[in-house]
Amino acid sequence: MTPIQNPTTLEETSFNNAQTRTRAKIEQVNGQLKNKFRCLLGDGMQIEPQRACDIIVACCILFNISKDLKEPHLDPQRDQQVQPDPDEAGAAPDNVHGAAVRADIITNFFT
């Protein structure tokens, strides 16, 4: 889901703010996961998509367990080292269905 390029209403601005905050949190968690489990960096592991999903779920479970046990990071600066994927950095082009879904979200949750 991409933000609205030029919001014209308070609802659209509120949506953009919520979307930006949510995306920042997701990128932060993804960075923490990639730093803790280097296999998630995607440096050439060639595996089937279902196997990749299983690995990601296992890493998320282990990550949550380590947080519950208050396990310290080996290197607290490592969370800063993983940069966002450049392929994901740009906004995806709008499409009709995506724009309709986004408009429904704004109408149902931001008005």
Short mmCIF file of the C-alpha atoms (twelve columns), coordinates in Angstrom:
data_MODEL
# 
_entry.id   MODEL 
# 
loop_
_atom_site.group_PDB 
_atom_site.id 
_atom_site.type_symbol 
_atom_site.label_atom_id 
_atom_site.label_alt_id 
_atom_site.label_comp_id 
_atom_site.label_asym_id 
_atom_site.label_seq_id 
_atom_site.Cartn_x 
_atom_site.Cartn_y 
_atom_site.Cartn_z 
_atom_site.pdbx_PDB_model_num 
ATOM 1   C CA . MET A 1   0.000   0.000   0.000   1 
ATOM 2   C CA . THR A 2   1.496   3.303   -1.042  1 
ATOM 3   C CA . PRO A 3   0.764   6.755   0.351   1 
ATOM 4   C CA . ILE A 4   -1.305  9.219   -1.637  1 
ATOM 5   C CA . GLN A 5   1.083   11.400  -3.644  1 
ATOM 6   C CA . ASN A 6   -0.730  14.702  -3.115  1 
ATOM 7   C CA . PRO A 7   -3.295  14.381  -0.331  1 
ATOM 8   C CA . THR A 8   -6.100  16.918  -0.616  1 
ATOM 9   C CA . THR A 9   -8.213  16.092  2.440   1 
ATOM 10  C CA . LEU A 10  -7.581  15.684  6.150   1 
ATOM 11  C CA . GLU A 11  -8.546  12.010  5.831   1 
ATOM 12  C CA . GLU A 12  -5.948  11.413  3.106   1 
ATOM 13  C CA . THR A 13  -3.301  13.189  5.185   1 
ATOM 14  C CA . SER A 14  -4.230  11.079  8.223   1 
ATOM 15  C CA . PHE A 15  -3.967  7.940   6.091   1 
ATOM 16  C CA . ASN A 16  -0.524  8.992   4.829   1 
ATOM 17  C CA . ASN A 17  0.672   9.652   8.387   1 
ATOM 18  C CA . ALA A 18  -0.570  6.271   9.602   1 
ATOM 19  C CA . GLN A 19  0.878   4.498   6.564   1 
ATOM 20  C CA . THR A 20  4.277   6.166   7.051   1 
ATOM 21  C CA . ARG A 21  4.437   5.272   10.761  1 
ATOM 22  C CA . THR A 22  3.384   1.687   10.070  1 
ATOM 23  C CA . ARG A 23  5.885   1.225   7.253   1 
ATOM 24  C CA . ALA A 24  8.700   2.626   9.408   1 
ATOM 25  C CA . LYS A 25  7.905   0.101   12.166  1 
ATOM 26  C CA . ILE A 26  7.765   -2.769  9.683   1 
ATOM 27  C CA . GLU A 27  11.111  -1.777  8.153   1 
ATOM 28  C CA . GLN A 28  12.622  -1.491  11.643  1 
ATOM 29  C CA . VAL A 29  11.460  -4.996  12.594  1 
ATOM 30  C CA . ASN A 30  12.598  -6.405  9.244   1 
ATOM 31  C CA . GLY A 31  16.031  -4.876  9.853   1 
ATOM 32  C CA . GLN A 32  16.206  -6.400  13.330  1 
ATOM 33  C CA . LEU A 33  15.196  -9.806  11.952  1 
ATOM 34  C CA . LYS A 34  17.772  -9.617  9.148   1 
ATOM 35  C CA . ASN A 35  20.487  -8.651  11.602  1 
ATOM 36  C CA . LYS A 36  19.667  -11.443 14.031  1 
ATOM 37  C CA . PHE A 37  19.123  -14.063 11.326  1 
ATOM 38  C CA . ARG A 38  21.560  -13.286 8.528   1 
ATOM 39  C CA . CYS A 39  20.035  -16.010 6.334   1 
ATOM 40  C CA . LEU A 40  17.154  -13.568 5.731   1 
ATOM 41  C CA . LEU A 41  19.407  -11.115 3.909   1 
ATOM 42  C CA . GLY A 42  18.867  -13.020 0.674   1 
ATOM 43  C CA . ASP A 43  22.504  -13.318 -0.304  1 
ATOM 44  C CA . GLY A 44  21.816  -16.092 -2.761  1 
ATOM 45  C CA . MET A 45  19.963  -18.824 -0.875  1 
ATOM 46  C CA . GLN A 46  18.098  -20.634 -3.625  1 
ATOM 47  C CA . ILE A 47  15.087  -22.307 -2.021  1 
ATOM 48  C CA . GLU A 48  11.475  -22.993 -2.845  1 
ATOM 49  C CA . PRO A 49  8.981   -20.255 -1.870  1 
ATOM 50  C CA . GLN A 50  7.183   -22.479 0.680   1 
ATOM 51  C CA . ARG A 51  10.516  -23.346 2.323   1 
ATOM 52  C CA . ALA A 52  11.365  -19.618 2.441   1 
ATOM 53  C CA . CYS A 53  8.032   -18.954 4.203   1 
ATOM 54  C CA . ASP A 54  8.799   -21.695 6.735   1 
ATOM 55  C CA . ILE A 55  12.240  -20.200 7.429   1 
ATOM 56  C CA . ILE A 56  10.811  -16.690 7.863   1 
ATOM 57  C CA . VAL A 57  8.112   -17.939 10.258  1 
ATOM 58  C CA . ALA A 58  10.712  -19.889 12.267  1 
ATOM 59  C CA . CYS A 59  12.943  -16.801 12.479  1 
ATOM 60  C CA . CYS A 60  9.992   -14.671 13.645  1 
ATOM 61  C CA . ILE A 61  9.106   -17.207 16.336  1 
ATOM 62  C CA . LEU A 62  12.715  -17.402 17.548  1 
ATOM 63  C CA . PHE A 63  12.972  -13.607 17.446  1 
ATOM 64  C CA . ASN A 64  9.862   -13.252 19.631  1 
ATOM 65  C CA . ILE A 65  11.138  -15.887 22.063  1 
ATOM 66  C CA . SER A 66  14.464  -14.052 22.345  1 
ATOM 67  C CA . LYS A 67  12.596  -10.800 23.045  1 
ATOM 68  C CA . ASP A 68  10.428  -12.500 25.691  1 
ATOM 69  C CA . LEU A 69  13.571  -13.881 27.361  1 
ATOM 70  C CA . LYS A 70  15.182  -10.424 27.089  1 
ATOM 71  C CA . GLU A 71  18.155  -11.945 25.294  1 
ATOM 72  C CA . PRO A 72  20.634  -9.160  24.518  1 
ATOM 73  C CA . HIS A 73  21.843  -8.475  21.002  1 
ATOM 74  C CA . LEU A 74  25.427  -9.516  20.418  1 
ATOM 75  C CA . ASP A 75  26.113  -6.191  18.724  1 
ATOM 76  C CA . PRO A 76  23.599  -3.398  19.428  1 
ATOM 77  C CA . GLN A 77  24.894  -1.360  16.469  1 
ATOM 78  C CA . ARG A 78  23.999  -4.094  13.975  1 
ATOM 79  C CA . ASP A 79  20.365  -2.932  13.787  1 
ATOM 80  C CA . GLN A 80  21.658  0.183   12.039  1 
ATOM 81  C CA . GLN A 81  23.645  -1.751  9.401   1 
ATOM 82  C CA . VAL A 82  20.875  -3.240  7.257   1 
ATOM 83  C CA . GLN A 83  19.577  -0.692  4.781   1 
ATOM 84  C CA . PRO A 84  16.135  -0.892  3.175   1 
ATOM 85  C CA . ASP A 85  16.002  -2.903  -0.023  1 
ATOM 86  C CA . PRO A 86  16.413  -0.415  -2.911  1 
ATOM 87  C CA . ASP A 87  13.788  -2.325  -4.906  1 
ATOM 88  C CA . GLU A 88  11.271  -1.621  -2.127  1 
ATOM 89  C CA . ALA A 89  12.313  1.989   -1.512  1 
ATOM 90  C CA . GLY A 90  10.366  3.578   -4.386  1 
ATOM 91  C CA . ALA A 91  6.631   3.789   -4.401  1 
ATOM 92  C CA . ALA A 92  4.912   1.261   -6.608  1 
ATOM 93  C CA . PRO A 93  2.912   2.698   -9.470  1 
ATOM 94  C CA . ASP A 94  -0.771  3.102   -8.704  1 
ATOM 95  C CA . ASN A 95  -3.218  0.649   -10.197 1 
ATOM 96  C CA . VAL A 96  -6.987  0.812   -10.318 1 
ATOM 97  C CA . HIS A 97  -7.680  -2.000  -7.844  1 
ATOM 98  C CA . GLY A 98  -5.046  -0.801  -5.361  1 
ATOM 99  C CA . ALA A 99  -6.373  2.757   -5.513  1 
ATOM 100 C CA . ALA A 100 -9.912  1.481   -4.868  1 
ATOM 101 C CA . VAL A 101 -8.764  -0.558  -1.849  1 
ATOM 102 C CA . ARG A 102 -6.857  2.447   -0.496  1 
ATOM 103 C CA . ALA A 103 -9.932  4.680   -0.968  1 
ATOM 104 C CA . ASP A 104 -12.063 2.137   0.937   1 
ATOM 105 C CA . ILE A 105 -9.537  2.094   3.797   1 
ATOM 106 C CA . ILE A 106 -9.585  5.885   3.978   1 
ATOM 107 C CA . THR A 107 -13.398 5.973   3.917   1 
ATOM 108 C CA . ASN A 108 -13.816 3.225   6.521   1 
ATOM 109 C CA . PHE A 109 -11.027 4.135   8.937   1 
ATOM 110 C CA . PHE A 110 -10.051 7.790   8.493   1 
ATOM 111 C CA . THR A 111 -13.363 9.660   8.155   1 
# 
